[in-house]
Amino acid sequence: MLEALPPGRPPRILGPYRLLARLGAGGMGEVHLACRADAPTADPYRMVAVKTVRDDLEADGDFRTRFRREIAAARTVDGPGVARLVDADADAPSPWLATEYVPGPSLAEAVVRSGALPAGTVRALGAALAGALAGVHAAEVLHRDLKPANVLLAAAGPKLIDFGIAQAFEATALTSTGLVVGSPGFMSPEHLVGSRAVVPASDVFCLGAVLAFAASGRGPFHDDEMAAVIYRISRAEADLDGVPEELRPVLERCLRLDPAQRPSAAELAGLLGGGVPEVFPWPGAVLSLLAAYGEAARSAGEAAASGAGVAELPTLGPVVPYSPTALTERPALPAAPVGRRRRGAVTAGAVALALVAAVGAVLLNRADGRDGASAGGVAGPTAGTGAGTAAPVTTLSQVVLPYGGEGHTHDFGEAGTDRAHRPAGWSPWSVETGMPIGPCALAPEVLVCTGAGGSAVGLRASDGKRLWTVPGRRDTSPVGPMYPAVVDDTVYLTDADGIAAYGIADGAARGKTPVPDGGWGVKGTDLVDGVLYSSYFDVSEDGKGLVSAVRLKDGEVLWRTPLDGVPEQLVVGGGRVLVPMDSGGPVALDPGTGRIVGRGGTPCGALTVHERSRSVLCTGPSDASVTVLDDRTLAPRHALGSGAAASVAVNGDGLVAVLGEAGTLTAYDVASGRERWRVSERRAEQVCFAGDRLLAVGEGSVRSYPAAGPADATDFEDYEPKLPEGAEDPEFPAEVLAAGGAAFLAFPEGLVVSGYLP
């Protein structure tokens, strides 16, 4: 990332260097892209990364001593796999050092933006880093903070950076007694004992954790709670489930508890193939990041060479350093409440807290916007794991439908952001299905997306791999694909030919329930407790409708109720089946018998049921106004605003989000109708809730707001899906699912993308 310097100020000079842009920051230092003031350049390979103390801190004697040690360590180590020291001055009013600039992302950013790396790339990455580490150890220096943010990716291969807490073998530690130095999730067991216990094999342990992250998209000791991370590291209980089989034996050796049983850095390089290939095998997504970094640096250099300022530099998006347990002001993915964690995890956490108390404090990387490697590594949340053997890994256990919770609320609840509800082994992915698709349902291991004429595709939820395809027979439904219904290990697809059952693991046909006799066309479906409720219209005669209930596990038709009008998309909620009609008000049916138990007088084009307040949200069929109805009488209580709505969602606390057609996003209280907050939102076409966030989904992006309301006009986060190479930008908005902090977006053109929720 390049962050523009404040506009309107004269160029800042440190030693012989002019600062061009901000790259990142750590607890005490800042890092800037720079070039020589007497020789401006647009060549990124002639630029440097200048590290200096933050302006708001005083460089005291202890700091200058540590800074001199960093300079000495950087001067000692050299080689193709290390960002070399160019110049330094520890005695300047503002101490600084300059290293070669690496125009590329950190490993953390590359994995977060483009997903886990292929096994072949990880093997080459590991061989190169192990070779570089062997050179560092040969110079009798320990890195001691090897993590994804401290590995930069260059076109020719990776480079190690940031020897800020490096320590020569014979040096006396400057840290306080008992202070543990390192990054949670990527420390070795020896780090927990103290700085004097750290040995070259400790760096190898950390490198093994880094490579596991690169291969799977998550750290091998990751947990929502720092205490559990420390506990797992102290026992060397690594989770390598997401690592390809061919890499596991080598990484298992690196992550052994006993340092003597780990390979040396030089031996590890040999185990992984040794040497750096002439053309490094970066995947296409990483090559795109490399190109973007180079172009951004060139733009900064051109501005400096022309004599212009650099206030309008391009950026590569927000940067958050990879630190799985470092707390931010608003965690992107809040940890699961302790009350919901398994007893084993709580016990392990208590043991770990005792361990931390015994050895001292853990020095965490800051994650408040001032943290980062010297070229700004990023990463987002990673998949959660259990703490110790007493608590098995928890993953998504329920089916997630595109309309969220019961009542078509478009609220994915706390499970939308709780990592325990993420598919096992998940990392960001994208895939072209090659067929137009409609709504999708997310089962624990399979994402099922429907298409026209009863077609469907099953994608592995963790990586998007196509598992099976059901070809369409014909386009028999005039209203498009229905939501897939998943019960146990079977998926049920509905169209005008009936309800067809398929195995969710392999797509094998398992039977069919025909449509009712008489030429009915399906209009909408809803699944509750294993019963599929469907509304139909008479394709041969106007003005007739039908609602049915079918128990899916055995195909038994529980009831069928004729209607004297054409039904729309029915909704089951509040203990009733609610059916909006094309003329007149909605009809309420008993879900057990199908008997009509109520009628409303307010015309509704769509219905949403909020269980807690016993409210029914009615979107008008003509003006798209939103009216709150009484759940029993279906009489209107109050209206929410006066504008037309493009999309409506309501969360468990009764906060209603209305995306207006006029380009506004307004939040109301469902019980009182009082407006809570409002923002301008012209890009989105639908809204939904996930945990404490409100998502506004457009054609090619997802914007996330705090559900409680943004603090100002800039209080939001954006996510733009990473498209497959060569894919065209989507023309229509996606159907979105949220589970465990991951978003699953299905575009009608056939593109499916999964990435971190913003």
N, C-alpha and C positions, 0 to 999 in steps of 0.2 A: 504494500500500500504506500502511496505517496500522498501526504497531507499538505495542502498548501500552507505556506507561511503567512502570518498576518499581513494583510495588504497595507500599503501606504507607509511602510517603514523602509529605511535604507538597508541595503544588503548587510547581512551579519557575517563577520569574518572571524574565524578562529585559526590562529597561526597563519599559514599560507592559503587557507581554504575558505571559499565562499559557500555558505549553506544554501541549498536549493530547495529542499523540501524535508518535511519530517517523516521519518520512517517508522519510528516506534519509541517506546520508553520502557524503563524498568522501575524498580522501587526507588533508585537514586539517580539514574542516568537517563538521558535522552539520546536518540540516534538520528542523525540527519544525513541525507544524500548531499554530497558536496563535490566541488571540483576546485582546482587551483584557481585562485583569484586572478593570477597573471596569465592563465592559459585556459579560458572557458572552452568547454567541449560539449558536444552532443553525443559523444561515444560513451555508452554506459560502462564499457570495459576500461575507460580511463578515469572513471569517477571513483570516489571513495565513500565509505560509510564512516562518519565522524561521531564518536561517542563522547559525551561530556556530562558533567554533573548538571542536574536540573537547576533552573534559575532560582527556584524558591528554596533551595537548600544551600547550606554553607559547607564549603570543602574544608573540613577541619583536618587535624594532623592524622587521625586514624584513617579517615577516608583516603587521604593522599598516600598513606602507606599501603592500603589495599589496592589503590589505583596503580601504584608503582609495581606491585606484585603482578597485577593483571598484565601490565606492559611487559614485565620480564618474562612471564609465561608465554605471551603472544610472540615475543621475539625468539624464544627458544624453539617453538614448534613451527614447522614449515612443511610444505609439500603440496601436491596437487589436490588433496582432499581437505585442506584447511584454508580458511580465508586469511591471507597473510597480513601481517602488520606492515603498514606503509610509513607511519610517522606517529609521534606522540610527544606530549609535554605534560608531565605530572606537576610541574611547578608553576604553570601559568595561572593567572588569576582565576580562570575557569579551566581546570585540568581537562585534557582531551587526548584521545587517540584515534587514529585513522587506520582502517583496514580496507582491503580491496572490496569494492561493491560487487555483490552477486545479484545480477538482474533476474531474479526469479523468486517464486514463493517459498515459504517454509514448507517442510514436509507436512506440518499440521494443516496449513491452509490447503495444500494440494489434496489431501485426503478428504477434508471437509467439503471442498468445492466439487471434487470430481469422483469421490468414493475411494474405496480400498484399491490399492495398486495390484496389477496382475502378479502372479507368483514369480514369473521370470524377471519382472522389474524389481521386485523385492529382493530377489537373489542377487542381482547386480548391485542394487542399492546397498545391501548388507556387506557384500564383498568390498565395495569402495569405501564404506565407512569404517569397516574393520581394518582395512589397510591404512587409512588415515589415523585411526586410533592407535595402531601399532607404532606408527611414527611418533605420535604424541608420547606414548609410553617409553619409547626408546630414548626420548629426550628427558626422561624422568619427570614427566609432568602428568598429573591426573586431570581429567576434565571435570568430573564430579557433578555436572548438571546436564547430562546428555538426555535430551528430550526432543520431541518432534519440532518444537519451535526453534531449537538450536541446530537444526539441519536445514540448510538452504539448498534448493534445487537449481542447478545451472544446466545449460544445454549439454555440457560435457560430462555431467555427473554431479553428485552431491558434495557439499562442503560443510565442514564443522565450523561453528562460530561460537562466540561468547565464552571465553575462558574467565569470566568475571569472578567465579569462585574456584578457579583452578588452583591447584596447590602442588608445589614441587615436593618430591618424595621426602626431602629432609626438612621442609619448612615447618616452623612452629605455627600452629593454628591461631588465628586472630579472633576466632569466634568464641563466644562465651562458653563456659563449661557446660557440657550437656546439650548444647544447641545443635540441632540436626539441620544440615544444610543440603538442600536439594529440592526437587519438584515432586509433590505427591503424585503417585501413580507411576513414576519413572525413577524412583529411588531404589537402591539395593538394600537388602537386610542390614548390611554393614553401616549404611547411612544412619540407621536408627540407633546404632550403638554410639556413634560419635565420629568426629572428623578423623581421629587417629586410627580408627578401624578400617577406613576406606583404603582399598588397594587397587591395582590395575584391574583385577577381576571384577571389581565393583562397576567400573565403566562398561565391562562386557555384559554384566547383568542388565544395566540400563539400556545398552544397545539392543539386547534381546527384546526388552519391552518395547522399544521404539519400532523394531521390525515387526513385532506382533501387531502393533497399532497400524503400521503401513499395510499389512496383509489383510487385516480384518476390519479396520475402521474404528477400533476401540482398543483402549489400553487393557492389558491382561490382568490388571489388579483394580480395575475401575469399580467404584461403588458410589452411591449417592452421598455417603457419609465418610468424612476423612478418617474417622477412627477405624472403620471397617477396612479402608484401603491400607492403613498402617498395619492392621492385624494380618491381612492377607500377605502383604509383602514380608512381614516378619517370619511367616511360615513358608514363603516362596510358593504359595498356592495360586499359580497362574491359570487363568481361563484362556485356553487356546482353541476353543470350539470353532471360532470363525477363521482360523488360520488354515490355509491349504495343507493337506496331508504331507506333501513333499517337503514342506518347510518345518513341520513340527519337531522332528527329531533334533535338528540343529538348535532351534530356539529353546527346546526343553533343556538342552545342555547348558545354554547360556543362563537360564533362569533357575538353576539348581541353588539350593540353600547354602551349600558348602562352597566357598570361593575356590577351593582347591580342585573341585570337580568340574569347574567351568573351563572352556577352552581359553587360551590366550587370544588376544586380538589378532595376532598373526595367524594362529591356527584356525580361528574362525574365518578369516579371509579365504584360507585354502578350502575349508569345508563348503564355502558358498561359491566356489569357482575361481576366486582370486583374480586380481587385476581389474582394470576398468575398460570396458569395450570401447572400440574406436567410435562407434555411434551408440550413444546410451539409449536403451530401449524405453524411453518415456512414452506413456500412452498419449493419444491425441489430446485429451483434455488438459494434461499437464503441459504439453507443447503450446497449447493456446494461452495458458497462464504465463509461460515464459515469454511469449511474444508480447503479451499485454504489459508485462513488467518492463521489457526493453523499450517499448514504445513510450510508456509513461516517463521513463528516465530520459529518453531522447528529447521529449517535449520540454522537460525541465531544463535540460542543457541548452536547447535552442533558445529558450527565453532568456537565459543568462547571457549567452553569446551575443544576442541581439541588443542587450542593454535593457531589456524590459524586465518587469517584475515577474514573480512566479506565483501570484495570488490565485490564478485560475488553473492550477495544475490538474490534470486528470487523476482520478483515484481509482482504486481497484476494489472498493467496497470496504465496509467496516472491518476492523481487525480486533479479534479477541484472542489472546494467547491461549494455547492449549494447556489447561490445568484442571483436571477432572474434578477436583474437590475444592478449588479456590472459590470463595463466595463472591458474587457480584452484588451490586445494589439491587438488581432485579434479575435473579437467575433465569436464564433462558428456559430451563426445564427444572421446575422446583422438585426437590426430592420428595419421595413418598412420605406421608406422615408416619411417625414411629408406630402409632397404633395399628397401622396396616402392614407393618413389616413382620416377617416370621420371627418366632421366638429365638431361633438360632442366630439370626442376624443381629438381634438386639444383644444377645449374650456375647457374640463375637465383638460387637462394638464396645461393650463394657470392658472386655479384656484389653481391647486396643487402647481405650482411653487410659486405662491403668498403665499400659506400656508407654504411652506418650508422656504421662505424668512422671514416670520413672526416668526417662532419658532426657526430658526437657521439651522445649517448644519446637514445633516444626516451622521452618521459615517458608511461608507460602509465597508464591508469586502473586503480585497484585493483579486483579482483573477489573480495575476500575477505569480503564481507558488509558492508564499510564504504564501498562505492562507490555512486554513484547521482546522478541529477539531483535538483534540489531538490524534486521531487515524486515521486521514485522511479521512473524508467523501467526497464523490464525488457526483456530479450530473451533468447532461447536461441540455441543454435548455428544456424548457417546453412549452406546447401549449400556444399560445397567446390568450389574452382576451381583450375585449374592456375596455375603461375607463369610468366608470359611466353609468348611464342608458341612457344617450343621444346617446351612440354609441353601438349598438348591437354587439355581438361577430361576427367577420368575420372569415370564414373558407373557405376551398377549394371550389371554385365555378365552375371550369372548368374541363374538362376531361383531364387527363394526359396519353399520349400514350408512349409506351416504347422507341420510337425513338425520343422523345423530340419534338422540335418545327417543324413547317411546313417545308418541305424539307428534312425530315429525318436527321436533324442536330445532333441528340443526345445531344442537348442543352436544359436543362429544365429551363434556364433563371433565373431571379431573384425570380420567384415563387418557384423555387427549394429550396431556403433557407429562403424565407419570411414566417414567422410564420402564417401570415394571410391566407396562402394557405395550411394549414395543415388540414386534416380531423378533424371535431369536436370531442373532447374527446379522441384524439389519445394518446396512450402510447405504448412503445415497446411490440411486441408480436411475436410469431412464431407458426406455425401450420403445421401438416402433412396432406396433402389433400388426400393421399391414391391413387393418380392417376398420371401418367406422365403428365406434363403440359408444355405448351409453353408460348408465350407472354401473358402479362397481360395489362389491361387498368384500370386506377384508376379514378373512378367517385367520386363525393363529399362524398358519404357514402359507396360505394361498390367497392371492388377490384375484377375485373373479370379476371380469368385466363382460357385460352383455352387449350384443349387437342386434342387428335387424334379423327378422325371420327365425328367431330362436337360436341365433349364433352366440358363441361366448368364447372367451379365452381365459385360461388359468395361468397366472404368473406367480413364481415363487416370491413371497413377500419380502424376503431378505435381500434379494439381489435382482429381481425382475426377470429371471430366466423363465422362458416360456415352458410350461409343463404340458399343456394340452390345448387343443382347439376343437370346438364344436362348430361345424360349418352350418350356415343358415340354410333352411329349406326354401323359404320364400318370404317375402316381406308381407306377412299376414296381419300385422298390427298397424292400423292407421295412425296410432299415437306414439310409435317408436318402442324401443326396448323397455321392459319392466325392470324393477330392482331385482337382482338375484336374491333368492332366499336360501340361507345356509342353515341346516340343522344337522348337528353331529358331523358325520363324514360325507354328507350328501348336499349337493347344491341343486336347487330347483329353479328352472327357467320357465317363465310364463309368456305365452303369446296367444294369438287367436286359435292356435291348434290345440292348446291345452297346457298342462303343467308337466314338463319333462324333467326327470331326475337323472343326475350324473354323479359319479364318484368325484369328490373334490380333489383327490390326490392324482387321479389319472384321467379324468374326463370320461370314464366308461359309462355307457348308458345303463340305467337301473330301473327303467319303467316309465310309465306315463299315465297321467290322469286327464281324460278328455274334457273339453269344454262342455258346458250344458248343451243339450239338444236345442235346436231352434235357430241357429245362425247368430250367435252372440260374438261381439268383439270386445276384448278386454280393454278396460279404461284405466284401471289402477289396482295396485296390490299393497297389502301391508301384512307384515309377519309379526306375530306376538305369541310367545309361549308355544312355538311349534305349530301354530295354526295359521294358515295363509288365508287372509280375507281378500276377496277380489270383487271389483265392480265391473259390470258389463253393460253394453248398450246393444240394442237390436239393430243389426246391420241391414235388415230388410224392411224395417218399419220405424219411422221416427216416433220419438216420444215414449219409448219403453226402456226399462232398465232392470237390472238384476244384481243382487249381492249374494255371494256365496262364502261359506267357510269350509275349508278342507284341512283335515289333520294330515300333515305331510308324511309322517313316518309310516303310515299304512294306506294313505290315499283315500281315507273314508271321508265322504261328503257329510258334514255335520248338519248343514241346513242351506237352503236357498230361499231368498225372499225377493219377490217381484216388486218393482217400483213403478210409479206412474209418471216417471220422467227420466231424462237421461242423466246418469250420475257422472261425477268427475272423480278425481283421486280421493279415495276414502282414507280415513285416518282412524286408528284404534287408540283410544286414550281415555282416561277418566272412567274406566269401566264400561265404555260404550263404543260402538262402531258408528262413527260420524261420517255422513256422506253428503258432500255439497252437490247441489243439483244445478243443471244448466238454466233452470228457471225456478224462481221461488227460493225459499230458505232451505237450510240443511235438514237432513233426516237423521235421527238417532235410532240405532238398533241395539238390542240386547246381544252381547257377543256369544252367549251360550245357546240362545234359541233362535236368534234372527228376528224376533218380534220387534215391530216398530214401537218405540217407547217415547218418542218426542219429535216435534217438528219446530223449526224456527222460521221467523218471518223475514230475516235479513239475508238478502242474496249474498252468497259467498262463492268466490272462484277457487279458493284454497283455504284449508283449515290447519291450525296448529294448536295442540293441546298442552297447556302448562299444568302438570299434575298438582304441584304444591299449592297453587293459589286457586285451583279448580276453575281455571279460566280457559276459554276457547278464543283463539285469535282468528278473526275472519277477514280475509283479504277480498275486497269487493271485486266482482267480475268485470265491472265496467270502468270505474275510476281507480281501482287498485288501492282504495283507502283501507285502513286497518281499523277494525272495530273489535273491542273485547266483549265477548258474549258470556252470559252466565252458563255454567256447564250443565245445569239441569234443565232450565227453561229455554235456553238458547236465545234469550232476549238480550238486546244490547245493553251494556253497562256504560261504556264511554268509548270515545274514539281516540286514537293515537295520532295526533297531528291532523293535517288537512291535505297533505300531498299524496301523490300516487307512489306506491311502493314497488320496487323492483325485486326485493328480497326481504324476508323477515326471519329472525331467529330469536329464541328466548332461552335464557339459561336457568339453572335450578333456582337461583335467587330471585327470579322474576324480573330480570333486566331484559327488556325487549329492544333489539337492534332493528331498525328499519332503514333500509337503503332506499332512498328516494330516487325517483326517475329524474329529478331536477339536479342530481349531483350532490346530495347531502346524505350524511350518515348520522342518524339521530338515535339516542338511547332513551327509553322511557321506562317508568315503573309500571309493571303490568297491573298491579292492584289499583293504583290511583290514577294512572294515565299521565302522571307528571313527567315532564321532560327532564332528563338527568344531564345530558351533554349532547353536543352537536359538533361535527366537523365537516369540512368540504371533502367529498370523495367522488371524483368523477371517473376514475379508472375502473372501479369495481362493478360487478354485475350480480354478485351474491355475497351473503355474509353467513358466518357461523361462529360458534364459540368453541374454545378449547381451553379448559382450565381457566386461568385468570386473563386470557387474551381473547380479543375479538378479531376475527380474520375477515378481511375484505378481499374477495377473489375476483381477478379480472382475466383478460384473455391470456396474458403472459406473465402474471405476477401475483403474489399474495402479499398484502400489507397487514401488519399486525398492530393493533392498538391495545392499551390496557383496558380491560373491561370496565374498570372503575372510572375511566375517562382519562384522556391524555392531558398531561400537565400543560402542554403548549402545542403550537402548530407543528413542532418537530418531534413530538413524542410518539414515534411509531418506528417500526422496523419492516424492511422489505425483503422479500425473497423472490428471486427470478429463477425459474427452473432451468437447470443445466440441460440443454437439448442435445440429443445425439449429433455427432458430426454430420453436417450436411442437411439436417432437418430444418424445415421452414418454420418460421414463427407461427404459433397457433392463431387461427382466425376467430375462434369461438372460446368462451370461458370454459374452464374445466369443472367437472364434478370433483369435489374435494373430500377426502377423509382425513381424520387426525387420530393418531394412536401413538402413545408413548413419546411424544415430542417429534414424531415424524409425520410429514404430510404426504398423502398419496393423491396425485392429480391425474385425472383421466380426461383427455381432450377428445372431442367428438371425431376429430380427424384420425384418431387411432394412436396418438402418442400418449404414453403413460410415464409419469415422472414421480419419483419419490425423493424427498429431501428433508432437511431439518425444518421444523416450524420456525418462522421468524419470531 
